[in-house]
Amino acid sequence: MPKMKGIRRRWMTNSIGVVLFVILFAVTAFSVALGSYYYATMTNELQTKAEYVVSFFRDYRTESEYYQNVVTFVNNNSEGKDEVEMQFLGPNGAIRFSTFGLAAYSSPGTPDIAGALSQEDPKTTPWTGRDPSTGEHIMAVTAPLLVEGRAVAAVRYVTSLRLADRQLILIISLVTLVGFAILLLVYFSNLYFVTSIVEPVAGITEITKRIAAGSYGIQIEKQHDDEIGDLTDAINDMSTRIDQAEKIKNEFISSVSHELRTPLTAINGWAETIQNGEVRDAEDVKKGMGIIVSEARRLTNMVEELLEFSRIQDGRFTLSIEPVDLKAEFEEAVYTYREFFRKDGLELHYEDNEEEFPPVEADPERLRQVFCNLLDNAAKHGGSGGKIDAAVHREEEWAVITIRDHGPGIPVDELPHVKTKFYKGSSKARGSGIGLAVCDEIITRHGGELIIGNAEGGGCEVTIRLPAGPIPGSGT
């Protein structure tokens, strides 16, 4: 039997304690009820016998008439005298005649005799107790023989309770044995039940310890389709997510290390070359300085992106809300990137429907950050298509901005994860994998939504939906 501790011990102690109390109460109540029934039945039988004798002698009016007929009555009613003794008592409580042949004038002195021969209120009186002379457990019923309302004698029936007590003890022992068997059945059934809970939980605990120790992705075998099974599914899902997060973190560290190393290598290389005087041509120096500035700017953007993500994570990310001309802000970003894209052989097409836009309550700095990031992503991941389309329009109470590239698109199984922090999927493009997570957070805090999907005919399409009215709870 397994050592009981923790949940098993508490469960067994509480359940067995309650069952034991119920069984003890039931056995005690049954024993008391059975004993009362037995003794009450025997008392009624003795009272019936005594009342019959009283009715037989009712017509006699003197003590002499009683005693003249007592011997005859005793001899004629001696049947069953081995089980029940019939005694005739005098007015002083002494035995005059007995079917057991006890010595005359001996006095039992029990309470039933005193009650039957009482001068104030003589009446039939039962009694159960120990015989004063023998110590035997007996039951007695004494009924008065009255003359003009006065007790001149008494008839007493006495029987031993030895057999009745033995029968009661036997029955109570059997009931106690049944109760003990029930207690054992409950004990082992509860032990089996609680073990079926504790053992899987113990196994789950061991697996969670292994997960906590670094064995991410390990799975627990699901054995039951119940609450334990639900717990198993939850821990398995947690383990999978932690494993994925750990892989993403490692990929992020590797990617960021690579992303930082590349521009730093270029900066260090050109800086040392120029410093050592190895490049003397003015055009080459200008070209090298341009590379240093460009790579330094790229490093600055990466650091800013990481800082933005850090602010989001620790709650320091805030918005400076003011009325913004959304269309003008987006057009400025488009015009800025159009020249950059042209140098790389990309065409940025902007669809201007000349629709009037009311001011939108937003943070212009954050929106420009989103526009620039999304346009840069379109060129980075979909530039192979040679073309990027951008547009802005109204849909009822929403301002909608779309940016679409004509590249290979995003694999369907990666679409649900593209806005997850550090996630880069199968893309080989340079980046930290947190740009879209930051953009999604900014748009969400503006009360809008960022939707990323594949466009019909190929390529990826990003949709920004922003409320055209004030943002609830912005305080502006």
Kinemage of the C-alpha trace (Angstrom):
@kinemage 1
@onewidth
@group {chain A} dominant
@subgroup {mainchain}
@vectorlist {calphas} color= white
{ca met a 1} P 0.000 0.000 0.000
{ca pro a 2} L 1.475 3.396 -1.000
{ca lys a 3} L 2.479 5.772 1.743
{ca met a 4} L -0.307 8.268 2.293
{ca lys a 5} L 0.642 11.907 2.242
{ca gly a 6} L -0.681 15.211 0.984
{ca ile a 7} L -3.938 14.981 -0.939
{ca arg a 8} L -4.197 11.209 -0.418
{ca arg a 9} L -3.938 11.533 3.360
{ca arg a 10} L -6.389 14.430 3.587
{ca trp a 11} L -8.865 12.697 1.302
{ca met a 12} L -8.714 9.400 3.184
{ca thr a 13} L -8.842 11.054 6.611
{ca asn a 14} L -11.868 13.172 5.742
{ca ser a 15} L -13.841 10.555 3.807
{ca ile a 16} L -13.122 7.643 6.161
{ca gly a 17} L -13.763 9.855 9.185
{ca val a 18} L -17.211 10.771 7.899
{ca val a 19} L -18.058 7.174 6.945
{ca leu a 20} L -16.792 5.872 10.298
{ca phe a 21} L -18.951 8.404 12.146
{ca val a 22} L -22.012 7.435 10.088
{ca ile a 23} L -21.426 3.700 10.642
{ca leu a 24} L -20.879 4.129 14.394
{ca phe a 25} L -24.001 6.259 14.643
{ca ala a 26} L -26.032 3.748 12.603
{ca val a 27} L -24.790 0.725 14.587
{ca thr a 28} L -25.424 2.503 17.901
{ca ala a 29} L -28.900 3.638 16.861
{ca phe a 30} L -29.745 0.170 15.556
{ca ser a 31} L -28.476 -1.477 18.741
{ca val a 32} L -30.502 0.845 20.972
{ca ala a 33} L -33.619 0.424 18.829
{ca leu a 34} L -33.253 -3.366 18.695
{ca gly a 35} L -32.662 -3.641 22.444
{ca ser a 36} L -35.641 -1.405 23.164
{ca tyr a 37} L -37.807 -3.478 20.841
{ca tyr a 38} L -36.729 -6.781 22.401
{ca tyr a 39} L -37.186 -5.581 25.970
{ca ala a 40} L -40.467 -3.827 25.190
{ca thr a 41} L -41.855 -6.980 23.573
{ca met a 42} L -40.859 -9.135 26.538
{ca thr a 43} L -42.250 -6.565 28.993
{ca asn a 44} L -45.581 -6.524 27.157
{ca glu a 45} L -45.765 -10.327 27.268
{ca leu a 46} L -45.070 -10.374 31.011
{ca gln a 47} L -47.605 -7.598 31.605
{ca thr a 48} L -50.199 -9.545 29.651
{ca lys a 49} L -49.579 -12.609 31.812
{ca ala a 50} L -49.740 -10.565 35.015
{ca glu a 51} L -52.953 -8.799 33.987
{ca tyr a 52} L -54.514 -12.182 33.169
{ca val a 53} L -53.769 -13.366 36.708
{ca val a 54} L -55.189 -10.162 38.153
{ca ser a 55} L -58.391 -10.640 36.142
{ca phe a 56} L -58.627 -14.260 37.363
{ca phe a 57} L -58.531 -13.213 41.014
{ca arg a 58} L -60.671 -10.123 40.555
{ca asp a 59} L -63.815 -11.733 42.012
{ca tyr a 60} L -62.159 -12.700 45.274
{ca arg a 61} L -62.806 -10.286 48.111
{ca thr a 62} L -60.648 -11.517 51.020
{ca glu a 63} L -57.003 -12.415 51.492
{ca ser a 64} L -57.922 -15.927 52.578
{ca glu a 65} L -59.756 -16.491 49.293
{ca tyr a 66} L -56.652 -15.404 47.410
{ca tyr a 67} L -54.315 -17.728 49.202
{ca gln a 68} L -56.743 -20.680 49.090
{ca asn a 69} L -56.730 -20.545 45.294
{ca val a 70} L -53.129 -19.525 44.670
{ca val a 71} L -51.719 -23.076 44.975
{ca thr a 72} L -54.329 -24.434 42.633
{ca phe a 73} L -53.667 -21.641 40.126
{ca val a 74} L -49.903 -22.164 40.289
{ca asn a 75} L -50.198 -25.881 39.706
{ca asn a 76} L -52.620 -25.416 36.811
{ca asn a 77} L -50.441 -22.751 35.102
{ca ser a 78} L -46.985 -24.252 35.412
{ca glu a 79} L -46.478 -24.514 31.610
{ca gly a 80} L -43.340 -22.650 30.485
{ca lys a 81} L -42.107 -22.254 34.075
{ca asp a 82} L -38.563 -23.055 32.937
{ca glu a 83} L -38.446 -19.761 31.026
{ca val a 84} L -40.698 -17.580 33.193
{ca glu a 85} L -41.100 -17.738 36.929
{ca met a 86} L -44.497 -16.798 38.439
{ca gln a 87} L -44.442 -15.589 42.058
{ca phe a 88} L -47.205 -14.637 44.468
{ca leu a 89} L -46.158 -12.064 47.014
{ca gly a 90} L -47.635 -11.060 50.330
{ca pro a 91} L -48.453 -7.453 51.274
{ca asn a 92} L -44.960 -7.087 52.740
{ca gly a 93} L -43.247 -8.090 49.444
{ca ala a 94} L -42.178 -11.558 50.543
{ca ile a 95} L -42.635 -14.544 48.233
{ca arg a 96} L -45.489 -16.849 49.320
{ca phe a 97} L -45.570 -19.184 46.330
{ca ser a 98} L -43.311 -19.644 43.261
{ca thr a 99} L -43.323 -21.910 40.204
{ca phe a 100} L -39.563 -22.293 40.704
{ca gly a 101} L -40.111 -23.492 44.281
{ca leu a 102} L -38.042 -20.781 45.949
{ca ala a 103} L -38.063 -20.615 49.727
{ca ala a 104} L -41.174 -18.988 51.081
{ca tyr a 105} L -41.010 -15.548 52.650
{ca ser a 106} L -37.793 -14.546 50.864
{ca ser a 107} L -38.050 -10.966 49.660
{ca pro a 108} L -36.484 -9.895 46.288
{ca gly a 109} L -36.780 -6.213 47.254
{ca thr a 110} L -36.860 -4.906 43.666
{ca pro a 111} L -38.539 -1.600 42.599
{ca asp a 112} L -41.363 -3.345 40.735
{ca ile a 113} L -42.598 -4.934 43.958
{ca ala a 114} L -42.598 -1.614 45.790
{ca gly a 115} L -44.578 -0.019 42.939
{ca ala a 116} L -47.194 -2.766 42.853
{ca leu a 117} L -47.705 -2.881 46.687
{ca ser a 118} L -47.710 0.892 47.149
{ca gln a 119} L -50.428 1.993 49.588
{ca glu a 120} L -50.986 5.261 47.735
{ca asp a 121} L -51.015 4.155 44.072
{ca pro a 122} L -50.638 0.420 43.519
{ca lys a 123} L -50.163 -0.412 39.863
{ca thr a 124} L -48.544 -2.905 37.525
{ca thr a 125} L -44.834 -2.090 37.471
{ca pro a 126} L -42.141 -3.482 35.111
{ca trp a 127} L -38.443 -3.547 36.004
{ca thr a 128} L -35.202 -4.650 34.338
{ca gly a 129} L -31.950 -5.042 36.193
{ca arg a 130} L -29.705 -7.320 38.227
{ca asp a 131} L -31.255 -9.819 40.624
{ca pro a 132} L -30.126 -8.723 44.116
{ca ser a 133} L -29.472 -12.305 45.212
{ca thr a 134} L -27.901 -13.866 42.096
{ca gly a 135} L -26.690 -10.870 40.101
{ca glu a 136} L -28.360 -12.270 36.999
{ca his a 137} L -29.786 -9.866 34.435
{ca ile a 138} L -33.566 -10.274 34.730
{ca met a 139} L -36.848 -8.679 33.750
{ca ala a 140} L -39.777 -8.592 36.172
{ca val a 141} L -43.375 -7.346 36.051
{ca thr a 142} L -45.388 -7.136 39.261
{ca ala a 143} L -49.160 -6.512 39.324
{ca pro a 144} L -51.186 -5.804 42.529
{ca leu a 145} L -54.138 -7.964 43.678
{ca leu a 146} L -56.608 -5.454 45.034
{ca val a 147} L -59.409 -5.642 47.591
{ca glu a 148} L -61.463 -2.475 47.757
{ca gly a 149} L -58.591 -0.542 46.101
{ca arg a 150} L -56.007 -1.825 48.568
{ca ala a 151} L -53.126 -4.138 47.536
{ca val a 152} L -53.405 -7.291 49.654
{ca ala a 153} L -50.997 -9.335 47.505
{ca ala a 154} L -49.178 -9.252 44.193
{ca val a 155} L -48.378 -11.515 41.295
{ca arg a 156} L -44.885 -11.254 39.819
{ca tyr a 157} L -43.495 -12.645 36.588
{ca val a 158} L -39.725 -12.934 36.333
{ca thr a 159} L -37.597 -14.085 33.395
{ca ser a 160} L -33.868 -14.217 32.738
{ca leu a 161} L -32.478 -11.990 29.991
{ca arg a 162} L -29.435 -14.167 29.429
{ca leu a 163} L -30.677 -15.648 26.146
{ca ala a 164} L -32.143 -12.329 24.985
{ca asp a 165} L -28.886 -10.539 25.745
{ca arg a 166} L -26.937 -13.211 23.920
{ca gln a 167} L -29.222 -12.868 20.902
{ca leu a 168} L -28.843 -9.087 20.973
{ca ile a 169} L -25.069 -9.329 21.237
{ca leu a 170} L -24.994 -11.738 18.287
{ca ile a 171} L -27.145 -9.483 16.106
{ca ile a 172} L -25.235 -6.351 17.082
{ca ser a 173} L -21.947 -8.157 16.394
{ca leu a 174} L -23.169 -9.127 12.929
{ca val a 175} L -24.296 -5.550 12.263
{ca thr a 176} L -20.936 -4.248 13.507
{ca leu a 177} L -19.159 -6.730 11.241
{ca val a 178} L -21.239 -5.554 8.281
{ca gly a 179} L -20.418 -1.951 9.180
{ca phe a 180} L -16.721 -2.804 9.383
{ca ala a 181} L -16.944 -4.529 5.989
{ca ile a 182} L -18.610 -1.415 4.558
{ca leu a 183} L -15.864 0.710 6.089
{ca leu a 184} L -13.191 -1.475 4.468
{ca leu a 185} L -15.027 -1.329 1.135
{ca val a 186} L -15.235 2.469 1.353
{ca tyr a 187} L -11.581 2.659 2.415
{ca phe a 188} L -10.249 0.627 -0.495
{ca ser a 189} L -12.621 2.192 -3.036
{ca asn a 190} L -11.568 5.662 -1.860
{ca leu a 191} L -7.921 4.620 -1.888
{ca tyr a 192} L -8.294 3.389 -5.461
{ca phe a 193} L -10.152 6.550 -6.472
{ca val a 194} L -7.722 9.005 -4.891
{ca thr a 195} L -4.774 7.014 -6.238
{ca ser a 196} L -6.260 7.294 -9.733
{ca ile a 197} L -6.093 11.077 -9.228
{ca val a 198} L -2.856 11.436 -7.273
{ca glu a 199} L -0.716 9.173 -9.458
{ca pro a 200} L -1.436 11.074 -12.711
{ca val a 201} L -0.931 14.366 -10.855
{ca ala a 202} L 2.401 13.076 -9.525
{ca gly a 203} L 3.406 12.147 -13.064
{ca ile a 204} L 2.348 15.575 -14.319
{ca thr a 205} L 4.363 17.167 -11.508
{ca glu a 206} L 7.482 15.296 -12.568
{ca ile a 207} L 7.023 16.388 -16.184
{ca thr a 208} L 6.480 20.022 -15.164
{ca lys a 209} L 9.704 19.858 -13.132
{ca arg a 210} L 11.497 18.658 -16.245
{ca ile a 211} L 9.930 21.491 -18.247
{ca ala a 212} L 11.005 23.978 -15.568
{ca ala a 213} L 14.515 22.512 -15.769
{ca gly a 214} L 14.674 23.305 -19.489
{ca ser a 215} L 13.155 20.275 -21.260
{ca tyr a 216} L 10.836 22.482 -23.292
{ca gly a 217} L 8.430 20.785 -25.686
{ca ile a 218} L 8.204 17.531 -23.721
{ca gln a 219} L 4.682 16.086 -23.763
{ca ile a 220} L 2.631 14.203 -21.150
{ca glu a 221} L 0.724 11.116 -22.246
{ca lys a 222} L -3.009 11.782 -21.926
{ca gln a 223} L -4.681 8.813 -20.215
{ca his a 224} L -8.093 10.163 -19.200
{ca asp a 225} L -10.658 12.375 -20.905
{ca asp a 226} L -11.569 14.280 -17.747
{ca glu a 227} L -10.263 17.173 -15.641
{ca ile a 228} L -6.865 15.429 -15.405
{ca gly a 229} L -6.928 15.133 -19.185
{ca asp a 230} L -7.743 18.843 -19.487
{ca leu a 231} L -4.813 19.630 -17.185
{ca thr a 232} L -2.591 17.404 -19.310
{ca asp a 233} L -3.691 19.209 -22.482
{ca ala a 234} L -3.065 22.601 -20.859
{ca ile a 235} L 0.453 21.631 -19.720
{ca asn a 236} L 1.256 20.054 -23.091
{ca asp a 237} L 0.114 23.242 -24.804
{ca met a 238} L 2.173 25.315 -22.363
{ca ser a 239} L 5.211 23.137 -22.996
{ca thr a 240} L 4.796 23.503 -26.762
{ca arg a 241} L 4.381 27.261 -26.498
{ca ile a 242} L 7.418 27.582 -24.240
{ca asp a 243} L 9.419 25.481 -26.688
{ca gln a 244} L 8.284 27.689 -29.559
{ca ala a 245} L 9.025 30.836 -27.556
{ca glu a 246} L 12.473 29.496 -26.658
{ca lys a 247} L 13.205 28.727 -30.301
{ca ile a 248} L 11.945 32.152 -31.353
{ca lys a 249} L 14.067 33.784 -28.652
{ca asn a 250} L 17.152 31.900 -29.778
{ca glu a 251} L 16.431 32.749 -33.393
{ca phe a 252} L 15.889 36.364 -32.379
{ca ile a 253} L 19.201 36.518 -30.531
{ca ser a 254} L 20.944 34.915 -33.477
{ca ser a 255} L 19.189 37.200 -35.956
{ca val a 256} L 19.805 40.379 -33.973
{ca ser a 257} L 23.443 39.393 -33.472
{ca his a 258} L 23.781 38.910 -37.215
{ca glu a 259} L 21.863 42.106 -37.974
{ca leu a 260} L 24.118 44.083 -35.632
{ca arg a 261} L 27.310 42.432 -36.812
{ca thr a 262} L 26.731 43.186 -40.504
{ca pro a 263} L 26.460 47.008 -40.269
{ca leu a 264} L 29.116 47.143 -37.557
{ca thr a 265} L 31.495 45.212 -39.817
{ca ala a 266} L 30.824 47.640 -42.650
{ca ile a 267} L 31.249 50.667 -40.375
{ca asn a 268} L 34.451 49.347 -38.790
{ca gly a 269} L 35.871 48.302 -42.129
{ca trp a 270} L 35.332 51.625 -43.878
{ca ala a 271} L 36.276 53.652 -40.795
{ca glu a 272} L 39.612 51.829 -40.443
{ca thr a 273} L 40.250 52.069 -44.186
{ca ile a 274} L 39.657 55.826 -44.235
{ca gln a 275} L 41.567 56.312 -40.990
{ca asn a 276} L 44.607 54.448 -42.303
{ca gly a 277} L 44.643 56.555 -45.465
{ca glu a 278} L 44.206 53.543 -47.718
{ca val a 279} L 41.506 55.394 -49.687
{ca arg a 280} L 42.717 58.639 -51.204
{ca asp a 281} L 40.190 59.255 -53.944
{ca ala a 282} L 37.553 61.777 -52.818
{ca glu a 283} L 34.753 59.824 -54.443
{ca asp a 284} L 35.766 56.626 -52.642
{ca val a 285} L 35.971 58.477 -49.335
{ca lys a 286} L 32.536 59.964 -49.959
{ca lys a 287} L 31.202 56.541 -50.832
{ca gly a 288} L 32.704 55.015 -47.681
{ca met a 289} L 31.299 57.787 -45.478
{ca gly a 290} L 27.889 57.268 -47.085
{ca ile a 291} L 28.027 53.580 -46.205
{ca ile a 292} L 29.033 54.418 -42.639
{ca val a 293} L 26.138 56.871 -42.288
{ca ser a 294} L 23.661 54.451 -43.879
{ca glu a 295} L 24.699 51.522 -41.711
{ca ala a 296} L 24.765 53.717 -38.593
{ca arg a 297} L 21.225 54.857 -39.416
{ca arg a 298} L 20.173 51.219 -39.797
{ca leu a 299} L 21.689 50.394 -36.414
{ca thr a 300} L 19.873 53.350 -34.881
{ca asn a 301} L 16.558 52.159 -36.351
{ca met a 302} L 17.117 48.661 -34.991
{ca val a 303} L 17.918 49.998 -31.519
{ca glu a 304} L 14.876 52.266 -31.609
{ca glu a 305} L 12.721 49.307 -32.620
{ca leu a 306} L 14.051 47.261 -29.717
{ca leu a 307} L 13.492 50.153 -27.316
{ca glu a 308} L 9.915 50.534 -28.540
{ca phe a 309} L 9.289 46.866 -27.933
{ca ser a 310} L 10.840 47.124 -24.467
{ca arg a 311} L 8.520 50.040 -23.639
{ca ile a 312} L 5.523 47.998 -24.737
{ca gln a 313} L 6.597 45.061 -22.606
{ca asp a 314} L 7.131 47.025 -19.385
{ca gly a 315} L 4.152 49.368 -19.795
{ca arg a 316} L 6.067 52.582 -20.598
{ca phe a 317} L 4.588 52.813 -24.084
{ca thr a 318} L 2.340 55.902 -24.381
{ca leu a 319} L 0.467 57.832 -27.087
{ca ser a 320} L 0.351 61.601 -27.574
{ca ile a 321} L -3.115 61.973 -29.044
{ca glu a 322} L -3.991 64.950 -31.230
{ca pro a 323} L -6.081 65.666 -34.373
{ca val a 324} L -4.136 64.249 -37.341
{ca asp a 325} L -4.667 64.534 -41.084
{ca leu a 326} L -4.309 60.796 -41.706
{ca lys a 327} L -4.264 61.092 -45.491
{ca ala a 328} L -1.528 63.745 -45.454
{ca glu a 329} L 0.611 61.712 -43.045
{ca phe a 330} L 0.350 58.599 -45.189
{ca glu a 331} L 1.021 60.502 -48.428
{ca glu a 332} L 4.164 61.999 -46.899
{ca ala a 333} L 5.453 58.536 -46.045
{ca val a 334} L 4.601 57.313 -49.561
{ca tyr a 335} L 6.413 60.197 -51.248
{ca thr a 336} L 9.442 59.692 -49.013
{ca tyr a 337} L 9.754 55.983 -49.772
{ca arg a 338} L 8.914 56.330 -53.464
{ca glu a 339} L 12.332 57.835 -54.134
{ca phe a 340} L 14.076 55.198 -52.014
{ca phe a 341} L 12.266 52.396 -53.857
{ca arg a 342} L 13.035 53.900 -57.275
{ca lys a 343} L 16.755 53.586 -56.557
{ca asp a 344} L 16.204 49.876 -55.864
{ca gly a 345} L 14.151 49.392 -59.020
{ca leu a 346} L 10.780 49.278 -57.219
{ca glu a 347} L 7.683 51.131 -58.317
{ca leu a 348} L 5.481 52.510 -55.492
{ca his a 349} L 2.014 53.242 -56.860
{ca tyr a 350} L -0.304 55.382 -54.732
{ca glu a 351} L -4.029 55.503 -55.487
{ca asp a 352} L -5.419 58.951 -54.647
{ca asn a 353} L -9.217 59.004 -54.808
{ca glu a 354} L -9.282 62.631 -53.650
{ca glu a 355} L -11.709 61.702 -50.886
{ca glu a 356} L -11.969 64.172 -48.007
{ca phe a 357} L -10.919 62.865 -44.573
{ca pro a 358} L -11.868 64.479 -41.270
{ca pro a 359} L -9.049 64.734 -38.702
{ca val a 360} L -8.342 61.466 -36.884
{ca glu a 361} L -7.477 61.405 -33.194
{ca ala a 362} L -4.036 59.756 -33.199
{ca asp a 363} L -0.344 60.042 -32.397
{ca pro a 364} L 1.323 61.248 -35.633
{ca glu a 365} L 4.796 60.027 -34.630
{ca arg a 366} L 3.523 56.513 -33.969
{ca leu a 367} L 1.500 56.420 -37.196
{ca arg a 368} L 4.519 57.497 -39.260
{ca gln a 369} L 6.475 54.726 -37.531
{ca val a 370} L 3.838 52.202 -38.602
{ca phe a 371} L 3.660 53.502 -42.204
{ca cys a 372} L 7.427 53.457 -42.631
{ca asn a 373} L 7.764 49.980 -41.124
{ca leu a 374} L 5.038 48.514 -43.329
{ca leu a 375} L 6.386 50.136 -46.514
{ca asp a 376} L 9.884 48.936 -45.645
{ca asn a 377} L 8.553 45.390 -45.030
{ca ala a 378} L 6.736 45.455 -48.387
{ca ala a 379} L 9.986 46.263 -50.153
{ca lys a 380} L 12.028 43.836 -48.071
{ca his a 381} L 9.749 40.784 -48.413
{ca gly a 382} L 7.858 41.506 -51.621
{ca gly a 383} L 10.299 43.584 -53.609
{ca ser a 384} L 10.853 40.719 -56.039
{ca gly a 385} L 7.489 41.616 -57.592
{ca gly a 386} L 8.873 44.981 -58.676
{ca lys a 387} L 5.781 46.876 -57.599
{ca ile a 388} L 4.050 48.059 -54.385
{ca asp a 389} L 0.502 49.479 -54.280
{ca ala a 390} L -0.730 51.858 -51.574
{ca ala a 391} L -4.165 53.382 -51.059
{ca val a 392} L -6.333 55.107 -48.458
{ca his a 393} L -10.146 55.307 -48.386
{ca arg a 394} L -13.191 55.502 -46.120
{ca glu a 395} L -15.450 52.615 -45.075
{ca glu a 396} L -18.348 54.098 -43.115
{ca glu a 397} L -16.805 55.196 -39.784
{ca trp a 398} L -13.395 53.693 -40.531
{ca ala a 399} L -10.322 55.065 -42.278
{ca val a 400} L -8.696 52.222 -44.229
{ca ile a 401} L -5.103 52.113 -45.485
{ca thr a 402} L -3.832 49.257 -47.672
{ca ile a 403} L -0.260 48.380 -48.691
{ca arg a 404} L 0.233 45.504 -51.122
{ca asp a 405} L 3.312 43.990 -52.653
{ca his a 406} L 3.499 41.582 -55.591
{ca gly a 407} L 6.031 39.211 -54.130
{ca pro a 408} L 5.674 35.524 -53.173
{ca gly a 409} L 3.271 36.217 -50.270
{ca ile a 410} L 3.251 34.550 -46.868
{ca pro a 411} L 2.907 30.761 -46.405
{ca val a 412} L -0.608 29.977 -45.126
{ca asp a 413} L 0.654 28.193 -42.005
{ca glu a 414} L 2.727 31.246 -41.067
{ca leu a 415} L -0.056 33.838 -41.393
{ca pro a 416} L -1.405 33.387 -37.815
{ca his a 417} L 2.088 34.054 -36.391
{ca val a 418} L 3.400 36.973 -38.440
{ca lys a 419} L 2.473 39.513 -35.723
{ca thr a 420} L 4.031 37.412 -32.970
{ca lys a 421} L 7.114 38.938 -31.380
{ca phe a 422} L 10.456 37.611 -32.681
{ca tyr a 423} L 8.704 35.530 -35.345
{ca lys a 424} L 10.370 35.569 -38.754
{ca gly a 425} L 9.039 32.355 -40.278
{ca ser a 426} L 10.725 31.139 -43.421
{ca ser a 427} L 11.700 34.640 -44.567
{ca lys a 428} L 15.410 35.172 -45.199
{ca ala a 429} L 15.060 38.960 -45.152
{ca arg a 430} L 17.043 40.910 -42.604
{ca gly a 431} L 15.209 42.113 -39.509
{ca ser a 432} L 14.611 41.510 -35.798
{ca gly a 433} L 11.124 40.031 -36.094
{ca ile a 434} L 9.484 42.545 -33.765
{ca gly a 435} L 8.513 45.301 -36.223
{ca leu a 436} L 5.035 43.937 -36.942
{ca ala a 437} L 4.442 43.251 -33.234
{ca val a 438} L 5.181 46.914 -32.475
{ca cys a 439} L 2.973 48.085 -35.361
{ca asp a 440} L 0.103 45.885 -34.190
{ca glu a 441} L 0.407 47.287 -30.647
{ca ile a 442} L 0.355 50.886 -31.925
{ca ile a 443} L -2.707 50.355 -34.131
{ca thr a 444} L -4.523 48.427 -31.388
{ca arg a 445} L -3.918 51.262 -28.911
{ca his a 446} L -5.458 53.641 -31.453
{ca gly a 447} L -8.631 51.554 -31.335
{ca gly a 448} L -8.000 50.038 -34.747
{ca glu a 449} L -6.762 46.766 -36.196
{ca leu a 450} L -3.867 45.582 -38.331
{ca ile a 451} L -4.802 42.823 -40.796
{ca ile a 452} L -2.169 40.872 -42.723
{ca gly a 453} L -3.058 38.407 -45.451
{ca asn a 454} L -2.305 37.246 -48.970
{ca ala a 455} L -3.838 39.209 -51.842
{ca glu a 456} L -5.665 37.719 -54.789
{ca gly a 457} L -3.272 37.191 -57.658
{ca gly a 458} L -0.248 36.878 -55.373
{ca gly a 459} L 1.648 39.014 -52.938
{ca cys a 460} L 0.918 40.157 -49.409
{ca glu a 461} L -1.625 42.808 -48.447
{ca val a 462} L -1.579 44.746 -45.170
{ca thr a 463} L -4.717 46.611 -44.083
{ca ile a 464} L -4.872 49.282 -41.375
{ca arg a 465} L -8.321 50.181 -40.037
{ca leu a 466} L -8.578 53.215 -37.763
{ca pro a 467} L -11.700 54.826 -36.286
{ca ala a 468} L -12.499 58.135 -37.957
{ca gly a 469} L -13.806 59.680 -34.727
{ca pro a 470} L -12.244 60.320 -31.312
{ca ile a 471} L -10.803 57.288 -29.511
{ca pro a 472} L -12.884 56.312 -26.444
{ca gly a 473} L -10.922 56.823 -23.240
{ca ser a 474} L -8.089 58.761 -24.912
{ca gly a 475} L -8.722 61.796 -22.743
{ca thr a 476} L -8.792 64.169 -25.729
